Amino acid sequence: MSRTSARDVAIVTPWYPTRELPFRGAFVRAMTEATAPGCDQATVYHCDGWWSRLTSEQDAEIGEAQRLLLPQAQAVGQTVGGAGLRYVPVPMPGGLSFADIARRHEATLALALGGRPIDAPVVHAHVGLPSGWAALHHLRPDARFFVTEHATFLDRILAEPDGHAMYDQVLHRCDAFFAVGDGMRDLLVETFPHHADRISIVPNPISFEHPRPVPVTELRRWLFLGGLIPRKGVTWLLEAFAVCHADDPRLTLSLVGDGELSATLQARAAELGIADAVTFAGAVSPDEALRLMREHDLLVHPSRMETFGMTVVEALAAGMPVLVTRCGGPEETLAGIEDAAGELVAVEESPDSIVAGYRRLRSRFPDGLDLELAQRTLDDRYGYPAVARAHHRVWFPEENSAADAEGGLAPATPEGAR
């Protein structure tokens, strides 16, 4: 075992931005960027599922090739905050249960580690399955173990008997377990009441370090950031935009992201006669997404369900008001500043609530909003320093006990999170 500092941290995750998928795992990247500077060393283990349709024979052949090659191909790159990055491809045939996916992650991480434990005294996994399960089986005996849960499909994992049982084991071993919102914590506490005392909330970190150069003066340039999939409500967004565009032909809509509905949405935009006003930008890097936020006037986020709604807070950090559905996370993150930040509308299987919400927002813009108040409030709740303090306090308790005695640390949970 190599010599490590008490402030060395390993982060195990199934999602992290790549060149091909720059949006996936943006939250994990942000958490790394926020917390890594306070560590002596931080290393991200990105266990990336490679999905394909394989016969059992092909799967076995790939598994054998990986067993031989993966231990020789483990280089440590660099990522945000000065952290290291180890990329671990995990071959995935179709049709696996969540439990089987987790077992694949566990076995592949073992190959990448060469049979040795993760050499860090603090291990933080993102999502209980698969990464919490994978990390659980590769801890040093003295390691402190933490998990952050932010998977939107958590209910489906817990509905599987094996997934439920494996999740229970992860919770049992955790020193602390974090959910990113009330709804997710409530589900976990209801499912595992015997672990309620170790499940708390620490929200997603958002950077407020890049102010908008020119304030928004009108709500003409709409922006959507996310997957072009049914859960994100993009079908109703396009229909709502067509109605509002008929009222004001100067309106434009940029759809940033990829997904199964991309071709359908493009065809529908042509049918509605708004193709010239709608831009399909595809997936972009986080830096490009930030640039687009600073160049548009309004984020429209019509999701059916979110555990947090990171994009909503990012848009406000970039100085842009928001029109967002009450889909779980956003009403928590914007609690107390809804009117200052923009407009929250009901989740409806029609464009009506989006259209009505836009008209209300437009009628009270700009005097009915207070974006500076929204930014200050959200920075206190979800800014990098607040979330980093929350993590470091639990990761390094011995050092924090001494600082507490001197009044040197903020509370473990950022203001506004419960």
MIFI-919389 format. One record per residue (C-alpha): x, y, z. Coordinates in nm, 3 decimals, always signed. Example, Ala and Ser with C-alpha at 12.3 -4.5 7.8 and 13.67 -1.06 7.14 Angstrom:
REM MIFI-919389
+1.230:-0.450:+0.780
+1.367:-0.106:+0.714
END
This chain:
REM MIFI-919389
+0.000:+0.000:+0.000
+0.141:+0.340:-0.098
+0.170:+0.630:+0.142
-0.132:+0.857:+0.118
-0.241:+1.172:+0.296
-0.550:+1.183:+0.515
-0.681:+1.437:+0.265
-0.655:+1.205:-0.040
-0.994:+1.135:-0.199
-1.111:+0.892:-0.467
-1.432:+0.970:-0.659
-1.602:+0.676:-0.830
-1.868:+0.759:-1.090
-2.056:+0.600:-1.381
-2.089:+0.940:-1.554
-1.833:+1.203:-1.640
-1.809:+1.436:-1.941
-1.630:+1.297:-2.245
-1.566:+1.442:-2.589
-1.854:+1.238:-2.730
-2.094:+1.308:-2.440
-1.993:+1.646:-2.293
-2.312:+1.687:-2.086
-2.320:+1.349:-1.915
-2.185:+1.370:-1.562
-2.158:+1.750:-1.558
-2.268:+1.748:-1.193
-1.987:+1.509:-1.097
-1.740:+1.729:-1.279
-1.871:+2.035:-1.093
-1.847:+1.857:-0.757
-1.489:+1.758:-0.840
-1.402:+2.112:-0.942
-1.549:+2.246:-0.617
-1.396:+1.997:-0.375
-1.063:+1.884:-0.525
-0.873:+2.208:-0.446
-0.924:+2.139:-0.074
-0.765:+1.794:-0.097
-0.402:+1.690:-0.108
-0.493:+1.457:-0.393
-0.820:+1.370:-0.569
-0.865:+1.100:-0.833
-1.178:+1.038:-1.038
-1.248:+0.679:-1.146
-1.485:+0.712:-1.441
-1.637:+0.366:-1.494
-1.808:+0.426:-1.829
-2.062:+0.174:-1.955
-2.002:+0.072:-2.318
-2.337:-0.061:-2.434
-2.374:-0.291:-2.734
-2.577:-0.587:-2.855
-2.359:-0.891:-2.798
-2.404:-1.264:-2.807
-2.290:-1.448:-2.497
-1.986:-1.571:-2.692
-1.891:-1.217:-2.799
-1.939:-1.090:-2.446
-1.710:-1.361:-2.312
-1.443:-1.284:-2.573
-1.453:-0.913:-2.493
-1.435:-0.993:-2.123
-1.123:-1.203:-2.172
-0.956:-0.934:-2.384
-1.037:-0.676:-2.121
-0.897:-0.897:-1.845
-0.566:-0.909:-2.030
-0.546:-0.551:-2.153
-0.715:-0.324:-1.899
-0.452:-0.353:-1.621
-0.190:-0.240:-1.876
-0.391:+0.057:-2.005
-0.454:+0.250:-1.686
-0.303:+0.594:-1.724
-0.394:+0.884:-1.494
-0.496:+1.196:-1.684
-0.595:+1.534:-1.549
-0.934:+1.694:-1.498
-1.078:+1.997:-1.319
-0.959:+2.126:-0.982
-0.621:+1.959:-1.021
-0.778:+1.612:-0.985
-0.652:+1.304:-1.162
-0.879:+1.105:-1.397
-0.872:+0.731:-1.460
-1.097:+0.610:-1.740
-1.239:+0.258:-1.696
-1.454:+0.123:-1.984
-1.718:-0.126:-1.871
-1.853:-0.355:-2.149
-2.232:-0.383:-2.123
-2.452:-0.619:-2.325
-2.817:-0.521:-2.344
-3.089:-0.645:-2.113
-2.903:-0.630:-1.783
-3.079:-0.553:-1.455
-2.953:-0.267:-1.240
-2.798:-0.526:-1.008
-2.614:-0.693:-1.295
-2.489:-0.354:-1.417
-2.350:-0.286:-1.070
-2.177:-0.625:-1.063
-2.016:-0.544:-1.398
-1.884:-0.217:-1.258
-1.751:-0.397:-0.952
-1.565:-0.658:-1.158
-1.423:-0.408:-1.407
-1.300:-0.174:-1.134
-1.124:-0.475:-0.979
-0.939:-0.530:-1.308
-0.843:-0.164:-1.332
-0.709:-0.172:-0.977
-0.510:-0.490:-1.038
-0.683:-0.661:-0.748
-0.570:-0.395:-0.501
-0.802:-0.168:-0.301
-0.862:+0.195:-0.394
-0.562:+0.362:-0.234
-0.735:+0.652:-0.063
-0.863:+0.701:+0.292
-1.176:+0.876:+0.159
-1.387:+0.725:-0.119
-1.691:+0.910:-0.253
-1.917:+0.735:-0.503
-2.181:+0.892:-0.721
-2.510:+0.700:-0.712
-2.560:+0.396:-0.495
-2.581:+0.158:-0.791
-2.363:+0.097:-0.980
-2.076:+0.305:-0.840
-2.152:+0.278:-0.470
-2.167:-0.099:-0.502
-1.846:-0.110:-0.707
-1.655:+0.111:-0.465
-1.787:-0.078:-0.162
-1.597:-0.389:-0.266
-1.265:-0.213:-0.319
-1.221:-0.004:-0.003
-0.921:-0.006:+0.223
-1.014:-0.132:+0.572
-0.956:+0.217:+0.711
-1.140:+0.404:+0.435
-1.427:+0.641:+0.503
-1.705:+0.583:+0.247
-1.961:+0.830:+0.112
-2.222:+0.827:-0.162
-2.417:+1.102:-0.337
-2.741:+0.993:-0.503
-2.876:+1.187:-0.800
-3.010:+0.921:-1.038
-3.354:+1.012:-1.172
-3.436:+0.640:-1.205
-3.371:+0.556:-0.838
-3.726:+0.424:-0.794
-3.665:+0.165:-1.067
-3.343:+0.048:-0.901
-3.515:+0.004:-0.566
-3.807:-0.183:-0.729
-3.570:-0.467:-0.824
-3.527:-0.716:-0.536
-3.153:-0.755:-0.599
-3.108:-0.383:-0.649
-3.294:-0.313:-0.324
-3.078:-0.561:-0.131
-2.753:-0.428:-0.277
-2.853:-0.070:-0.204
-2.921:-0.169:+0.157
-2.565:-0.300:+0.184
-2.422:+0.021:+0.041
-2.615:+0.228:+0.295
-2.504:+0.000:+0.577
-2.135:+0.058:+0.500
-2.157:+0.432:+0.432
-2.019:+0.680:+0.681
-2.268:+0.929:+0.533
-2.507:+0.926:+0.241
-2.612:+1.239:+0.052
-2.921:+1.303:-0.159
-2.938:+1.613:-0.378
-3.298:+1.701:-0.288
-3.588:+1.642:-0.050
-3.780:+1.412:-0.285
-3.488:+1.176:-0.325
-3.412:+1.173:+0.046
-3.778:+1.105:+0.127
-3.781:+0.804:-0.107
-3.466:+0.662:+0.050
-3.585:+0.716:+0.408
-3.922:+0.559:+0.329
-3.752:+0.259:+0.166
-3.475:+0.220:+0.426
-3.605:+0.367:+0.755
-3.332:+0.186:+0.948
-3.074:+0.402:+0.767
-3.256:+0.733:+0.804
-2.996:+0.879:+1.039
-2.718:+0.861:+0.782
-2.910:+1.009:+0.485
-2.883:+1.387:+0.453
-2.890:+1.649:+0.179
-2.594:+1.815:+0.013
-2.689:+1.989:-0.311
-2.520:+2.016:-0.647
-2.242:+2.278:-0.664
-2.281:+2.564:-0.911
-2.017:+2.819:-1.009
-2.114:+3.186:-0.975
-1.773:+3.309:-1.095
-1.869:+3.409:-1.450
-2.103:+3.711:-1.451
-2.299:+3.804:-1.761
-2.133:+4.093:-1.949
-2.464:+4.251:-2.060
-2.792:+4.218:-1.864
-3.098:+4.061:-2.026
-3.320:+4.339:-2.163
-3.594:+4.136:-2.336
-3.712:+3.776:-2.339
-3.674:+3.697:-2.709
-3.399:+3.433:-2.726
-3.520:+3.111:-2.564
-3.273:+2.839:-2.464
-3.320:+2.474:-2.372
-3.026:+2.267:-2.242
-3.062:+1.893:-2.192
-3.153:+1.565:-2.354
-3.404:+1.566:-2.638
-3.602:+1.290:-2.469
-3.965:+1.261:-2.350
-3.883:+1.315:-1.980
-3.746:+1.662:-2.056
-4.079:+1.785:-2.199
-3.923:+1.908:-2.522
-4.225:+1.813:-2.734
-4.444:+2.051:-2.536
-4.171:+2.313:-2.538
-4.169:+2.320:-2.919
-4.549:+2.342:-2.933
-4.549:+2.623:-2.677
-4.280:+2.810:-2.865
-4.487:+2.793:-3.185
-4.781:+2.959:-3.006
-4.561:+3.233:-2.858
-4.377:+3.282:-3.187
-4.710:+3.349:-3.356
-4.758:+3.632:-3.105
-4.403:+3.764:-3.157
-4.218:+3.647:-3.471
-3.892:+3.786:-3.332
-3.867:+3.495:-3.086
-3.601:+3.229:-3.139
-3.541:+2.894:-2.969
-3.208:+2.711:-2.934
-3.233:+2.343:-2.843
-2.896:+2.229:-2.709
-2.861:+1.855:-2.663
-2.912:+1.523:-2.839
-3.162:+1.244:-2.796
-3.420:+1.015:-2.946
-3.662:+1.299:-3.031
-3.417:+1.507:-3.233
-3.542:+1.408:-3.581
-3.906:+1.417:-3.472
-3.867:+1.767:-3.331
-3.697:+1.893:-3.645
-3.977:+1.755:-3.860
-4.239:+1.906:-3.630
-4.069:+2.247:-3.639
-4.097:+2.238:-4.019
-4.466:+2.140:-3.999
-4.534:+2.429:-3.762
-4.356:+2.674:-3.993
-4.098:+2.774:-3.733
-3.791:+2.590:-3.863
-3.612:+2.918:-3.935
-3.662:+3.029:-3.573
-3.543:+2.704:-3.411
-3.177:+2.599:-3.389
-3.078:+2.240:-3.312
-2.726:+2.280:-3.171
-2.659:+1.922:-3.061
-2.459:+1.838:-2.750
-2.194:+2.090:-2.647
-1.922:+2.113:-2.383
-1.994:+2.268:-2.041
-1.791:+2.576:-2.136
-1.993:+2.620:-2.455
-2.317:+2.573:-2.260
-2.211:+2.853:-2.026
-2.134:+3.079:-2.323
-2.479:+3.009:-2.468
-2.646:+3.091:-2.137
-2.477:+3.429:-2.135
-2.596:+3.494:-2.493
-2.963:+3.398:-2.452
-3.245:+3.573:-2.268
-3.453:+3.296:-2.109
-3.397:+2.937:-2.005
-3.709:+2.727:-2.063
-3.688:+2.400:-1.870
-4.011:+2.197:-1.909
-3.891:+1.870:-1.753
-4.139:+1.613:-1.626
-3.914:+1.521:-1.330
-3.579:+1.639:-1.190
-3.396:+1.546:-0.871
-3.228:+1.886:-0.855
-3.242:+2.086:-1.177
-2.879:+2.192:-1.207
-2.932:+2.368:-1.540
-3.186:+2.602:-1.381
-2.939:+2.723:-1.119
-2.660:+2.746:-1.378
-2.879:+2.971:-1.593
-2.947:+3.205:-1.303
-2.578:+3.207:-1.216
-2.523:+3.323:-1.574
-2.772:+3.608:-1.523
-3.062:+3.460:-1.719
-3.421:+3.430:-1.587
-3.593:+3.091:-1.602
-3.929:+2.947:-1.702
-3.937:+2.604:-1.540
-4.186:+2.334:-1.447
-4.258:+2.230:-1.089
-4.101:+1.891:-1.154
-3.948:+1.815:-0.814
-3.602:+1.965:-0.783
-3.660:+2.321:-0.913
-3.922:+2.414:-0.655
-3.673:+2.311:-0.385
-3.374:+2.491:-0.535
-3.575:+2.811:-0.600
-3.765:+2.807:-0.270
-3.827:+3.161:-0.151
-3.703:+3.327:-0.471
-3.947:+3.192:-0.731
-4.073:+3.532:-0.844
-3.726:+3.688:-0.832
-3.583:+3.414:-1.055
-3.857:+3.386:-1.314
-4.169:+3.173:-1.340
-4.255:+2.822:-1.221
-4.539:+2.640:-1.399
-4.725:+2.314:-1.356
-4.621:+1.994:-1.532
-4.891:+1.940:-1.794
-4.915:+1.711:-2.093
-4.986:+2.010:-2.314
-4.811:+2.336:-2.405
-5.067:+2.546:-2.216
-4.882:+2.598:-1.887
-4.561:+2.696:-2.069
-4.745:+2.948:-2.288
-4.931:+3.099:-1.994
-4.614:+3.110:-1.785
-4.422:+3.290:-2.057
-4.695:+3.548:-2.097
-4.701:+3.614:-1.722
-4.324:+3.640:-1.709
-4.311:+3.875:-2.006
-4.577:+4.099:-1.850
-4.372:+4.155:-1.534
-4.025:+4.169:-1.689
-3.793:+4.329:-1.586
-3.930:+4.512:-1.280
-4.106:+4.206:-1.137
-3.782:+4.008:-1.117
-3.472:+4.044:-0.900
-3.196:+3.839:-1.057
-2.929:+3.981:-0.827
-3.122:+3.862:-0.522
-3.171:+3.521:-0.683
-2.799:+3.493:-0.756
-2.691:+3.591:-0.404
-2.935:+3.346:-0.248
-2.835:+3.060:-0.474
-2.464:+3.128:-0.429
-2.510:+3.096:-0.053
-2.694:+2.767:-0.103
-2.516:+2.602:-0.394
-2.197:+2.793:-0.471
-1.869:+2.604:-0.488
-1.739:+2.724:-0.148
-2.060:+2.623:+0.035
-2.075:+2.273:-0.116
-1.699:+2.220:-0.078
-1.720:+2.304:+0.295
-2.005:+2.056:+0.335
-1.801:+1.777:+0.178
-1.472:+1.855:+0.350
-1.640:+1.867:+0.687
-1.750:+1.505:+0.662
-1.452:+1.379:+0.463
-1.194:+1.509:+0.711
-1.365:+1.507:+1.053
-1.048:+1.493:+1.263
-0.916:+1.818:+1.121
-1.258:+1.979:+1.142
-1.296:+1.895:+1.511
-0.995:+2.113:+1.586
-1.127:+2.390:+1.361
-1.470:+2.372:+1.526
-1.311:+2.440:+1.861
-1.171:+2.761:+1.714
-1.488:+2.853:+1.528
-1.318:+2.799:+1.195
-1.576:+2.607:+0.991
-1.922:+2.674:+0.851
-2.212:+2.434:+0.914
-2.195:+2.101:+0.733
-2.505:+2.162:+0.525
-2.518:+2.471:+0.304
-2.780:+2.729:+0.388
-3.103:+2.652:+0.207
-3.043:+2.275:+0.199
-3.203:+2.051:+0.456
END
